[in-house]
Amino acid sequence: MLVLSRKQNERIRVGESVVVTVVRVSGDKVRIGIEAPPNVRVLRDELDDESLGTVTLEGGMELPIPRLLGFAG
């Protein structure tokens, strides 16, 4: 694992198309911004496909939220 120190408003580039910016540091919390192309999925670690759940549509049809959001086929 690569560990980097950054100050507010400093950036980290991941590959050629992803930029992570430290937006704000407040106490023990860090707010980050992530710029990535639409085809790159950015998801908090605690939110896996299973935890997102489903949406029940009219007629009882269920649609998984990741599919609804365009994450998976």
PyMOL Python script that loads the backbone (N, CA, C, O; Angstrom):
from pymol import cmd

cmd.read_pdbstr("""\
ATOM      1  N   MET A   1       0.853  -1.181   0.000  1.00  0.00           N
ATOM      2  CA  MET A   1       0.000   0.000   0.000  1.00  0.00           C
ATOM      3  C   MET A   1       0.893   1.236   0.000  1.00  0.00           C
ATOM      4  O   MET A   1       1.834   1.335   0.787  1.00  0.00           O
ATOM      5  N   LEU A   2       0.595   2.148  -0.867  1.00  0.00           N
ATOM      6  CA  LEU A   2       1.277   3.435  -0.900  1.00  0.00           C
ATOM      7  C   LEU A   2       0.544   4.392   0.018  1.00  0.00           C
ATOM      8  O   LEU A   2      -0.670   4.556  -0.108  1.00  0.00           O
ATOM      9  N   VAL A   3       1.255   5.028   0.942  1.00  0.00           N
ATOM     10  CA  VAL A   3       0.651   5.984   1.868  1.00  0.00           C
ATOM     11  C   VAL A   3       1.265   7.359   1.589  1.00  0.00           C
ATOM     12  O   VAL A   3       2.485   7.518   1.612  1.00  0.00           O
ATOM     13  N   LEU A   4       0.412   8.341   1.329  1.00  0.00           N
ATOM     14  CA  LEU A   4       0.862   9.696   1.007  1.00  0.00           C
ATOM     15  C   LEU A   4       0.275  10.694   1.983  1.00  0.00           C
ATOM     16  O   LEU A   4      -0.843  10.518   2.465  1.00  0.00           O
ATOM     17  N   SER A   5       1.026  11.740   2.273  1.00  0.00           N
ATOM     18  CA  SER A   5       0.507  12.849   3.069  1.00  0.00           C
ATOM     19  C   SER A   5       0.152  13.979   2.125  1.00  0.00           C
ATOM     20  O   SER A   5       0.920  14.310   1.222  1.00  0.00           O
ATOM     21  N   ARG A   6      -1.003  14.566   2.334  1.00  0.00           N
ATOM     22  CA  ARG A   6      -1.459  15.685   1.513  1.00  0.00           C
ATOM     23  C   ARG A   6      -2.087  16.720   2.422  1.00  0.00           C
ATOM     24  O   ARG A   6      -2.639  16.382   3.468  1.00  0.00           O
ATOM     25  N   LYS A   7      -2.004  17.973   2.029  1.00  0.00           N
ATOM     26  CA  LYS A   7      -2.669  19.057   2.748  1.00  0.00           C
ATOM     27  C   LYS A   7      -3.932  19.436   1.989  1.00  0.00           C
ATOM     28  O   LYS A   7      -4.154  18.983   0.866  1.00  0.00           O
ATOM     29  N   GLN A   8      -4.752  20.266   2.608  1.00  0.00           N
ATOM     30  CA  GLN A   8      -5.985  20.719   1.972  1.00  0.00           C
ATOM     31  C   GLN A   8      -5.682  21.299   0.600  1.00  0.00           C
ATOM     32  O   GLN A   8      -4.698  22.017   0.423  1.00  0.00           O
ATOM     33  N   ASN A   9      -6.527  20.988  -0.360  1.00  0.00           N
ATOM     34  CA  ASN A   9      -6.446  21.422  -1.761  1.00  0.00           C
ATOM     35  C   ASN A   9      -5.323  20.768  -2.556  1.00  0.00           C
ATOM     36  O   ASN A   9      -5.128  21.117  -3.720  1.00  0.00           O
ATOM     37  N   GLU A  10      -4.578  19.834  -1.972  1.00  0.00           N
ATOM     38  CA  GLU A  10      -3.565  19.110  -2.732  1.00  0.00           C
ATOM     39  C   GLU A  10      -4.206  17.883  -3.370  1.00  0.00           C
ATOM     40  O   GLU A  10      -5.231  17.386  -2.902  1.00  0.00           O
ATOM     41  N   ARG A  11      -3.589  17.406  -4.443  1.00  0.00           N
ATOM     42  CA  ARG A  11      -4.170  16.332  -5.243  1.00  0.00           C
ATOM     43  C   ARG A  11      -3.255  15.135  -5.357  1.00  0.00           C
ATOM     44  O   ARG A  11      -2.043  15.224  -5.160  1.00  0.00           O
ATOM     45  N   ILE A  12      -3.872  14.012  -5.681  1.00  0.00           N
ATOM     46  CA  ILE A  12      -3.164  12.785  -6.013  1.00  0.00           C
ATOM     47  C   ILE A  12      -3.756  12.281  -7.323  1.00  0.00           C
ATOM     48  O   ILE A  12      -4.977  12.218  -7.471  1.00  0.00           O
ATOM     49  N   ARG A  13      -2.909  11.928  -8.260  1.00  0.00           N
ATOM     50  CA  ARG A  13      -3.363  11.368  -9.535  1.00  0.00           C
ATOM     51  C   ARG A  13      -3.218   9.851  -9.494  1.00  0.00           C
ATOM     52  O   ARG A  13      -2.196   9.320  -9.058  1.00  0.00           O
ATOM     53  N   VAL A  14      -4.262   9.165  -9.956  1.00  0.00           N
ATOM     54  CA  VAL A  14      -4.253   7.709 -10.041  1.00  0.00           C
ATOM     55  C   VAL A  14      -4.412   7.362 -11.512  1.00  0.00           C
ATOM     56  O   VAL A  14      -5.475   7.581 -12.093  1.00  0.00           O
ATOM     57  N   GLY A  15      -3.381   6.832 -12.103  1.00  0.00           N
ATOM     58  CA  GLY A  15      -3.411   6.568 -13.537  1.00  0.00           C
ATOM     59  C   GLY A  15      -3.492   7.880 -14.293  1.00  0.00           C
ATOM     60  O   GLY A  15      -3.017   8.913 -13.821  1.00  0.00           O
ATOM     61  N   GLU A  16      -4.094   7.831 -15.467  1.00  0.00           N
ATOM     62  CA  GLU A  16      -4.197   9.036 -16.293  1.00  0.00           C
ATOM     63  C   GLU A  16      -5.525   9.759 -16.150  1.00  0.00           C
ATOM     64  O   GLU A  16      -5.663  10.889 -16.619  1.00  0.00           O
ATOM     65  N   SER A  17      -6.522   9.120 -15.501  1.00  0.00           N
ATOM     66  CA  SER A  17      -7.856   9.702 -15.556  1.00  0.00           C
ATOM     67  C   SER A  17      -8.531   9.928 -14.211  1.00  0.00           C
ATOM     68  O   SER A  17      -9.665  10.407 -14.179  1.00  0.00           O
ATOM     69  N   VAL A  18      -7.878   9.601 -13.100  1.00  0.00           N
ATOM     70  CA  VAL A  18      -8.505   9.763 -11.787  1.00  0.00           C
ATOM     71  C   VAL A  18      -7.680  10.742 -10.952  1.00  0.00           C
ATOM     72  O   VAL A  18      -6.461  10.610 -10.842  1.00  0.00           O
ATOM     73  N   VAL A  19      -8.363  11.720 -10.367  1.00  0.00           N
ATOM     74  CA  VAL A  19      -7.714  12.705  -9.504  1.00  0.00           C
ATOM     75  C   VAL A  19      -8.444  12.731  -8.171  1.00  0.00           C
ATOM     76  O   VAL A  19      -9.665  12.885  -8.125  1.00  0.00           O
ATOM     77  N   VAL A  20      -7.693  12.581  -7.088  1.00  0.00           N
ATOM     78  CA  VAL A  20      -8.240  12.636  -5.735  1.00  0.00           C
ATOM     79  C   VAL A  20      -7.739  13.924  -5.101  1.00  0.00           C
ATOM     80  O   VAL A  20      -6.534  14.172  -5.059  1.00  0.00           O
ATOM     81  N   THR A  21      -8.671  14.752  -4.602  1.00  0.00           N
ATOM     82  CA  THR A  21      -8.329  16.046  -4.006  1.00  0.00           C
ATOM     83  C   THR A  21      -8.755  16.058  -2.549  1.00  0.00           C
ATOM     84  O   THR A  21      -9.866  15.647  -2.214  1.00  0.00           O
ATOM     85  N   VAL A  22      -7.855  16.536  -1.673  1.00  0.00           N
ATOM     86  CA  VAL A  22      -8.215  16.745  -0.274  1.00  0.00           C
ATOM     87  C   VAL A  22      -8.973  18.067  -0.231  1.00  0.00           C
ATOM     88  O   VAL A  22      -8.374  19.129  -0.400  1.00  0.00           O
ATOM     89  N   VAL A  23     -10.271  18.011  -0.008  1.00  0.00           N
ATOM     90  CA  VAL A  23     -11.125  19.196  -0.045  1.00  0.00           C
ATOM     91  C   VAL A  23     -11.078  19.937   1.288  1.00  0.00           C
ATOM     92  O   VAL A  23     -10.982  21.163   1.328  1.00  0.00           O
ATOM     93  N   ARG A  24     -11.149  19.161   2.396  1.00  0.00           N
ATOM     94  CA  ARG A  24     -11.157  19.810   3.711  1.00  0.00           C
ATOM     95  C   ARG A  24     -10.661  18.831   4.770  1.00  0.00           C
ATOM     96  O   ARG A  24     -10.947  17.636   4.708  1.00  0.00           O
ATOM     97  N   VAL A  25      -9.920  19.347   5.734  1.00  0.00           N
ATOM     98  CA  VAL A  25      -9.503  18.566   6.893  1.00  0.00           C
ATOM     99  C   VAL A  25     -10.089  19.261   8.103  1.00  0.00           C
ATOM    100  O   VAL A  25      -9.850  20.449   8.322  1.00  0.00           O
ATOM    101  N   SER A  26     -10.865  18.516   8.900  1.00  0.00           N
ATOM    102  CA  SER A  26     -11.525  19.096  10.062  1.00  0.00           C
ATOM    103  C   SER A  26     -11.488  18.078  11.201  1.00  0.00           C
ATOM    104  O   SER A  26     -12.212  17.082  11.171  1.00  0.00           O
ATOM    105  N   GLY A  27     -10.650  18.327  12.199  1.00  0.00           N
ATOM    106  CA  GLY A  27     -10.529  17.386  13.311  1.00  0.00           C
ATOM    107  C   GLY A  27     -10.008  16.060  12.825  1.00  0.00           C
ATOM    108  O   GLY A  27      -8.943  15.991  12.213  1.00  0.00           O
ATOM    109  N   ASP A  28     -10.760  14.990  13.096  1.00  0.00           N
ATOM    110  CA  ASP A  28     -10.330  13.657  12.672  1.00  0.00           C
ATOM    111  C   ASP A  28     -10.986  13.215  11.364  1.00  0.00           C
ATOM    112  O   ASP A  28     -10.950  12.031  11.026  1.00  0.00           O
ATOM    113  N   LYS A  29     -11.585  14.153  10.626  1.00  0.00           N
ATOM    114  CA  LYS A  29     -12.234  13.824   9.358  1.00  0.00           C
ATOM    115  C   LYS A  29     -11.542  14.523   8.200  1.00  0.00           C
ATOM    116  O   LYS A  29     -11.074  15.655   8.318  1.00  0.00           O
ATOM    117  N   VAL A  30     -11.491  13.823   7.086  1.00  0.00           N
ATOM    118  CA  VAL A  30     -10.939  14.367   5.850  1.00  0.00           C
ATOM    119  C   VAL A  30     -12.008  14.240   4.782  1.00  0.00           C
ATOM    120  O   VAL A  30     -12.545  13.155   4.561  1.00  0.00           O
ATOM    121  N   ARG A  31     -12.315  15.338   4.122  1.00  0.00           N
ATOM    122  CA  ARG A  31     -13.291  15.304   3.019  1.00  0.00           C
ATOM    123  C   ARG A  31     -12.480  15.275   1.724  1.00  0.00           C
ATOM    124  O   ARG A  31     -11.622  16.128   1.494  1.00  0.00           O
ATOM    125  N   ILE A  32     -12.767  14.281   0.886  1.00  0.00           N
ATOM    126  CA  ILE A  32     -12.032  14.161  -0.370  1.00  0.00           C
ATOM    127  C   ILE A  32     -12.980  14.263  -1.546  1.00  0.00           C
ATOM    128  O   ILE A  32     -14.160  13.928  -1.447  1.00  0.00           O
ATOM    129  N   GLY A  33     -12.449  14.727  -2.651  1.00  0.00           N
ATOM    130  CA  GLY A  33     -13.192  14.766  -3.908  1.00  0.00           C
ATOM    131  C   GLY A  33     -12.495  13.855  -4.890  1.00  0.00           C
ATOM    132  O   GLY A  33     -11.266  13.801  -4.930  1.00  0.00           O
ATOM    133  N   ILE A  34     -13.269  13.137  -5.685  1.00  0.00           N
ATOM    134  CA  ILE A  34     -12.714  12.203  -6.657  1.00  0.00           C
ATOM    135  C   ILE A  34     -13.265  12.540  -8.030  1.00  0.00           C
ATOM    136  O   ILE A  34     -14.476  12.530  -8.247  1.00  0.00           O
ATOM    137  N   GLU A  35     -12.369  12.835  -8.947  1.00  0.00           N
ATOM    138  CA  GLU A  35     -12.744  13.080 -10.341  1.00  0.00           C
ATOM    139  C   GLU A  35     -12.361  11.840 -11.132  1.00  0.00           C
ATOM    140  O   GLU A  35     -11.195  11.447 -11.154  1.00  0.00           O
ATOM    141  N   ALA A  36     -13.342  11.225 -11.780  1.00  0.00           N
ATOM    142  CA  ALA A  36     -13.094  10.010 -12.552  1.00  0.00           C
ATOM    143  C   ALA A  36     -14.050   9.967 -13.730  1.00  0.00           C
ATOM    144  O   ALA A  36     -15.142  10.531 -13.664  1.00  0.00           O
ATOM    145  N   PRO A  37     -13.651   9.302 -14.805  1.00  0.00           N
ATOM    146  CA  PRO A  37     -14.556   9.184 -15.945  1.00  0.00           C
ATOM    147  C   PRO A  37     -15.785   8.351 -15.563  1.00  0.00           C
ATOM    148  O   PRO A  37     -15.741   7.586 -14.600  1.00  0.00           O
ATOM    149  N   PRO A  38     -16.865   8.497 -16.308  1.00  0.00           N
ATOM    150  CA  PRO A  38     -18.111   7.798 -15.986  1.00  0.00           C
ATOM    151  C   PRO A  38     -17.983   6.275 -15.945  1.00  0.00           C
ATOM    152  O   PRO A  38     -18.753   5.616 -15.246  1.00  0.00           O
ATOM    153  N   ASN A  39     -17.037   5.712 -16.672  1.00  0.00           N
ATOM    154  CA  ASN A  39     -16.901   4.258 -16.698  1.00  0.00           C
ATOM    155  C   ASN A  39     -16.096   3.713 -15.511  1.00  0.00           C
ATOM    156  O   ASN A  39     -15.940   2.498 -15.381  1.00  0.00           O
ATOM    157  N   VAL A  40     -15.587   4.594 -14.647  1.00  0.00           N
ATOM    158  CA  VAL A  40     -14.842   4.167 -13.461  1.00  0.00           C
ATOM    159  C   VAL A  40     -15.780   4.226 -12.263  1.00  0.00           C
ATOM    160  O   VAL A  40     -16.294   5.290 -11.917  1.00  0.00           O
ATOM    161  N   ARG A  41     -15.996   3.086 -11.640  1.00  0.00           N
ATOM    162  CA  ARG A  41     -16.893   3.008 -10.483  1.00  0.00           C
ATOM    163  C   ARG A  41     -16.144   3.464  -9.236  1.00  0.00           C
ATOM    164  O   ARG A  41     -15.074   2.945  -8.920  1.00  0.00           O
ATOM    165  N   VAL A  42     -16.714   4.435  -8.532  1.00  0.00           N
ATOM    166  CA  VAL A  42     -16.157   4.926  -7.280  1.00  0.00           C
ATOM    167  C   VAL A  42     -17.191   4.630  -6.207  1.00  0.00           C
ATOM    168  O   VAL A  42     -18.324   5.105  -6.280  1.00  0.00           O
ATOM    169  N   LEU A  43     -16.800   3.843  -5.210  1.00  0.00           N
ATOM    170  CA  LEU A  43     -17.756   3.366  -4.217  1.00  0.00           C
ATOM    171  C   LEU A  43     -17.068   3.268  -2.871  1.00  0.00           C
ATOM    172  O   LEU A  43     -15.958   2.742  -2.786  1.00  0.00           O
ATOM    173  N   ARG A  44     -17.701   3.763  -1.814  1.00  0.00           N
ATOM    174  CA  ARG A  44     -17.159   3.589  -0.467  1.00  0.00           C
ATOM    175  C   ARG A  44     -17.020   2.102  -0.186  1.00  0.00           C
ATOM    176  O   ARG A  44     -17.850   1.304  -0.620  1.00  0.00           O
ATOM    177  N   ASP A  45     -15.988   1.734   0.526  1.00  0.00           N
ATOM    178  CA  ASP A  45     -15.694   0.327   0.771  1.00  0.00           C
ATOM    179  C   ASP A  45     -16.848  -0.411   1.431  1.00  0.00           C
ATOM    180  O   ASP A  45     -17.087  -1.578   1.120  1.00  0.00           O
ATOM    181  N   GLU A  46     -17.573   0.248   2.340  1.00  0.00           N
ATOM    182  CA  GLU A  46     -18.656  -0.437   3.041  1.00  0.00           C
ATOM    183  C   GLU A  46     -19.895  -0.630   2.168  1.00  0.00           C
ATOM    184  O   GLU A  46     -20.833  -1.311   2.583  1.00  0.00           O
ATOM    185  N   LEU A  47     -19.918  -0.055   0.992  1.00  0.00           N
ATOM    186  CA  LEU A  47     -21.061  -0.212   0.086  1.00  0.00           C
ATOM    187  C   LEU A  47     -20.703  -1.172  -1.042  1.00  0.00           C
ATOM    188  O   LEU A  47     -20.238  -0.751  -2.102  1.00  0.00           O
ATOM    189  N   ASP A  48     -20.918  -2.448  -0.810  1.00  0.00           N
ATOM    190  CA  ASP A  48     -20.718  -3.399  -1.887  1.00  0.00           C
ATOM    191  C   ASP A  48     -22.042  -3.583  -2.616  1.00  0.00           C
ATOM    192  O   ASP A  48     -23.065  -3.038  -2.201  1.00  0.00           O
ATOM    193  N   ASP A  49     -22.023  -4.335  -3.681  1.00  0.00           N
ATOM    194  CA  ASP A  49     -23.237  -4.531  -4.485  1.00  0.00           C
ATOM    195  C   ASP A  49     -24.388  -5.092  -3.652  1.00  0.00           C
ATOM    196  O   ASP A  49     -25.543  -4.725  -3.869  1.00  0.00           O
ATOM    197  N   GLU A  50     -24.089  -5.966  -2.713  1.00  0.00           N
ATOM    198  CA  GLU A  50     -25.131  -6.608  -1.920  1.00  0.00           C
ATOM    199  C   GLU A  50     -25.821  -5.633  -0.982  1.00  0.00           C
ATOM    200  O   GLU A  50     -27.023  -5.758  -0.747  1.00  0.00           O
ATOM    201  N   SER A  51     -25.087  -4.661  -0.437  1.00  0.00           N
ATOM    202  CA  SER A  51     -25.665  -3.771   0.572  1.00  0.00           C
ATOM    203  C   SER A  51     -26.534  -2.675  -0.032  1.00  0.00           C
ATOM    204  O   SER A  51     -27.250  -1.988   0.696  1.00  0.00           O
ATOM    205  N   LEU A  52     -26.486  -2.499  -1.350  1.00  0.00           N
ATOM    206  CA  LEU A  52     -27.263  -1.438  -1.968  1.00  0.00           C
ATOM    207  C   LEU A  52     -28.746  -1.782  -2.058  1.00  0.00           C
ATOM    208  O   LEU A  52     -29.585  -0.884  -2.133  1.00  0.00           O
ATOM    209  N   GLY A  53     -29.073  -3.060  -2.051  1.00  0.00           N
ATOM    210  CA  GLY A  53     -30.476  -3.458  -2.035  1.00  0.00           C
ATOM    211  C   GLY A  53     -31.138  -3.441  -3.394  1.00  0.00           C
ATOM    212  O   GLY A  53     -30.476  -3.479  -4.432  1.00  0.00           O
ATOM    213  N   THR A  54     -32.477  -3.382  -3.367  1.00  0.00           N
ATOM    214  CA  THR A  54     -33.257  -3.397  -4.595  1.00  0.00           C
ATOM    215  C   THR A  54     -34.381  -2.374  -4.504  1.00  0.00           C
ATOM    216  O   THR A  54     -34.734  -1.902  -3.423  1.00  0.00           O
ATOM    217  N   VAL A  55     -34.925  -2.050  -5.649  1.00  0.00           N
ATOM    218  CA  VAL A  55     -36.094  -1.182  -5.741  1.00  0.00           C
ATOM    219  C   VAL A  55     -37.224  -2.041  -6.292  1.00  0.00           C
ATOM    220  O   VAL A  55     -37.052  -2.721  -7.304  1.00  0.00           O
ATOM    221  N   THR A  56     -38.372  -2.012  -5.635  1.00  0.00           N
ATOM    222  CA  THR A  56     -39.520  -2.780  -6.115  1.00  0.00           C
ATOM    223  C   THR A  56     -40.377  -1.875  -6.999  1.00  0.00           C
ATOM    224  O   THR A  56     -40.828  -0.809  -6.579  1.00  0.00           O
ATOM    225  N   LEU A  57     -40.585  -2.327  -8.218  1.00  0.00           N
ATOM    226  CA  LEU A  57     -41.353  -1.553  -9.191  1.00  0.00           C
ATOM    227  C   LEU A  57     -42.797  -2.029  -9.215  1.00  0.00           C
ATOM    228  O   LEU A  57     -43.136  -3.047  -8.612  1.00  0.00           O
ATOM    229  N   GLU A  58     -43.633  -1.293  -9.908  1.00  0.00           N
ATOM    230  CA  GLU A  58     -45.034  -1.666 -10.058  1.00  0.00           C
ATOM    231  C   GLU A  58     -45.141  -3.078 -10.615  1.00  0.00           C
ATOM    232  O   GLU A  58     -44.385  -3.450 -11.512  1.00  0.00           O
ATOM    233  N   GLY A  59     -46.051  -3.850 -10.102  1.00  0.00           N
ATOM    234  CA  GLY A  59     -46.208  -5.229 -10.546  1.00  0.00           C
ATOM    235  C   GLY A  59     -45.303  -6.199  -9.823  1.00  0.00           C
ATOM    236  O   GLY A  59     -45.250  -7.375 -10.182  1.00  0.00           O
ATOM    237  N   GLY A  60     -44.581  -5.730  -8.801  1.00  0.00           N
ATOM    238  CA  GLY A  60     -43.742  -6.605  -7.999  1.00  0.00           C
ATOM    239  C   GLY A  60     -42.362  -6.885  -8.580  1.00  0.00           C
ATOM    240  O   GLY A  60     -41.590  -7.640  -7.988  1.00  0.00           O
ATOM    241  N   MET A  61     -42.033  -6.288  -9.736  1.00  0.00           N
ATOM    242  CA  MET A  61     -40.717  -6.507 -10.318  1.00  0.00           C
ATOM    243  C   MET A  61     -39.658  -5.798  -9.475  1.00  0.00           C
ATOM    244  O   MET A  61     -39.835  -4.646  -9.079  1.00  0.00           O
ATOM    245  N   GLU A  62     -38.549  -6.506  -9.205  1.00  0.00           N
ATOM    246  CA  GLU A  62     -37.462  -5.908  -8.437  1.00  0.00           C
ATOM    247  C   GLU A  62     -36.302  -5.567  -9.355  1.00  0.00           C
ATOM    248  O   GLU A  62     -35.986  -6.328 -10.270  1.00  0.00           O
ATOM    249  N   LEU A  63     -35.671  -4.437  -9.118  1.00  0.00           N
ATOM    250  CA  LEU A  63     -34.525  -3.996  -9.897  1.00  0.00           C
ATOM    251  C   LEU A  63     -33.393  -3.702  -8.927  1.00  0.00           C
ATOM    252  O   LEU A  63     -33.538  -2.833  -8.067  1.00  0.00           O
ATOM    253  N   PRO A  64     -32.261  -4.407  -9.043  1.00  0.00           N
ATOM    254  CA  PRO A  64     -31.142  -4.129  -8.145  1.00  0.00           C
ATOM    255  C   PRO A  64     -30.654  -2.694  -8.310  1.00  0.00           C
ATOM    256  O   PRO A  64     -30.516  -2.214  -9.435  1.00  0.00           O
ATOM    257  N   ILE A  65     -30.395  -2.017  -7.220  1.00  0.00           N
ATOM    258  CA  ILE A  65     -29.959  -0.620  -7.271  1.00  0.00           C
ATOM    259  C   ILE A  65     -28.678  -0.448  -8.083  1.00  0.00           C
ATOM    260  O   ILE A  65     -28.595   0.520  -8.839  1.00  0.00           O
ATOM    261  N   PRO A  66     -27.659  -1.332  -7.979  1.00  0.00           N
ATOM    262  CA  PRO A  66     -26.473  -1.121  -8.811  1.00  0.00           C
ATOM    263  C   PRO A  66     -26.812  -1.066 -10.304  1.00  0.00           C
ATOM    264  O   PRO A  66     -26.238  -0.270 -11.049  1.00  0.00           O
ATOM    265  N   ARG A  67     -27.751  -1.922 -10.735  1.00  0.00           N
ATOM    266  CA  ARG A  67     -28.166  -1.910 -12.137  1.00  0.00           C
ATOM    267  C   ARG A  67     -28.930  -0.625 -12.460  1.00  0.00           C
ATOM    268  O   ARG A  67     -28.744  -0.030 -13.521  1.00  0.00           O
ATOM    269  N   LEU A  68     -29.780  -0.214 -11.542  1.00  0.00           N
ATOM    270  CA  LEU A  68     -30.543   1.015 -11.724  1.00  0.00           C
ATOM    271  C   LEU A  68     -29.607   2.207 -11.892  1.00  0.00           C
ATOM    272  O   LEU A  68     -29.888   3.114 -12.676  1.00  0.00           O
ATOM    273  N   LEU A  69     -28.490   2.209 -11.153  1.00  0.00           N
ATOM    274  CA  LEU A  69     -27.524   3.299 -11.219  1.00  0.00           C
ATOM    275  C   LEU A  69     -26.512   3.112 -12.351  1.00  0.00           C
ATOM    276  O   LEU A  69     -25.648   3.965 -12.552  1.00  0.00           O
ATOM    277  N   GLY A  70     -26.611   2.015 -13.084  1.00  0.00           N
ATOM    278  CA  GLY A  70     -25.721   1.792 -14.211  1.00  0.00           C
ATOM    279  C   GLY A  70     -24.399   1.157 -13.830  1.00  0.00           C
ATOM    280  O   GLY A  70     -23.450   1.230 -14.611  1.00  0.00           O
ATOM    281  N   PHE A  71     -24.293   0.532 -12.652  1.00  0.00           N
ATOM    282  CA  PHE A  71     -23.033  -0.060 -12.211  1.00  0.00           C
ATOM    283  C   PHE A  71     -22.769  -1.423 -12.837  1.00  0.00           C
ATOM    284  O   PHE A  71     -21.638  -1.722 -13.222  1.00  0.00           O
ATOM    285  N   ALA A  72     -23.793  -2.239 -12.940  1.00  0.00           N
ATOM    286  CA  ALA A  72     -23.575  -3.619 -13.371  1.00  0.00           C
ATOM    287  C   ALA A  72     -24.693  -4.030 -14.323  1.00  0.00           C
ATOM    288  O   ALA A  72     -25.792  -3.477 -14.288  1.00  0.00           O
ATOM    289  N   GLY A  73     -24.393  -5.004 -15.168  1.00  0.00           N
ATOM    290  CA  GLY A  73     -25.338  -5.451 -16.153  1.00  0.00           C
ATOM    291  C   GLY A  73     -26.295  -6.434 -15.624  1.00  0.00           C
ATOM    292  O   GLY A  73     -27.165  -6.906 -16.357  1.00  0.00           O
TER     293      GLY A  73
END
""", "prot")
cmd.dss("prot")
cmd.show_as("cartoon", "prot")
cmd.util.cbc("prot")
cmd.orient("prot")
